[in-house]
Amino acid sequence: MGASAEHSEDGSGGGCLACDLIAGTEPLPGGTISRTGHWTVEHCVGPLGLGTLVVKPLRHVVHVADLTAEESAELGPLLRRTSEAVTAVTSPEQVYVCLWSHAGGVPGHIHFVVQPARADDMARHDAYGPALQVAMFGAGRVPGEHDVADVCDRLRAALAEPAR
């Protein structure tokens, strides 16, 4: 396992969208929301709704088992704080946190999706949980850049507040 030879340890290059977003070679609507020594928090670039965040390691990691002790130590508290910020800013029914790491059926840069599950989204798609995510991808509705920038500013402020 470990980092692929086509990806640098600093998270740049090699055709990995997650690495390219970190490196700034692909546009990132809303910009970086938060960054720790080992992780970054960004708005999802896909159709999972406004306020859906991605928490991913700064280096290219394909398997959770390959996380370092330091990366692992930061992960739990960061996921909790990110979920807390999403809850405070979006007031959802629930916040889903799930690991994604496939691109075209091939394991890719791991990332945790932190998604506000809203009643109106569940009603619109007549789905919840994984079925809601599949339905949202099927619908393909990506939030507008202005809306993403606005919610990212609010999420950035919420994440900057001291943890409860």
Disulfide bonds with the S-S distance in Angstrom:
none
